[in-house]
């Protein structure tokens, strides 16, 4: 069991996830990532899905990836299509940390994203997980990019 002072800290950070100040919510998500308290999973999922601040959503995605709880997988996978490019990049790496086998397909889809940042992040994540189908998708994308560059 965690020391009492640590549990109190986690409780305070869990409460801070509901603060009206986005800076407080962002910092609380980052702190919960470090603490590794699984009670944070549901509140972090809510932040990732609904918070107006991209910084808060990004920290929530990162924390969920580090916590490694299966409940977060679909929410982090959806975040690959977040309106904010930083959130998309963080989600790509968080997804690979959550479930390597299931992450390959959403990461392959991220390769086709119009964002200039998300596809390279997806490439890096796919290299990390070394999924044969994902690597094939990566090779196809690189070949397609080479064809476009030649025209």
PEQUIUR-V335901 format. One record per pair of residues at least 12 apart in sequence whose C-alpha atoms are under 7 Angstrom apart, sorted by sequence separation. I is the first residue (numbers start at 1). J is the second residue. If there is no record, write none. Layout:
i = [I/I]
j = [J/J]
This chain:
i = [16/17/48/79/80/110/111/47/48/13/61/76/92/107/123/44/77/13/76/107/44/10/73/104/41/73/14/49/108/10/45/104/58/62/70/89/26/30/38/58/61/62/65/68/69/77/89/92/96/100/108/26/29/33/45/54/57/61/64/65/68/80/88/92/104/22/25/29/32/36/66/58/62/65/85/89/93/26/30/33/54/61/65/92/22/29/33]
j = [28/29/60/91/92/122/123/60/61/28/76/91/107/122/138/60/95/32/95/126/64/32/95/126/64/98/40/75/134/37/72/131/86/90/98/117/55/59/67/87/90/91/94/97/98/106/118/121/125/129/137/56/59/63/75/84/87/91/94/95/98/110/118/122/134/53/56/60/63/67/97/90/94/97/117/121/125/59/63/66/87/94/98/125/56/63/67]
